[in-house]
């Protein structure tokens, strides 16, 4: 299943301009581990049920 991607920029007044026209992209089956964001370390995320589920 493909996805489409269009890149545009919006200024502070709400005007938009296209930086890259719509194009087809193929999503990865599984991103490499280096492409993931690190786990959040804030106080809210590092305590409670969500913290217990982290590897």
Order of alpha helices (4+ residues) and beta strands (2+ residues): beta-beta-alpha
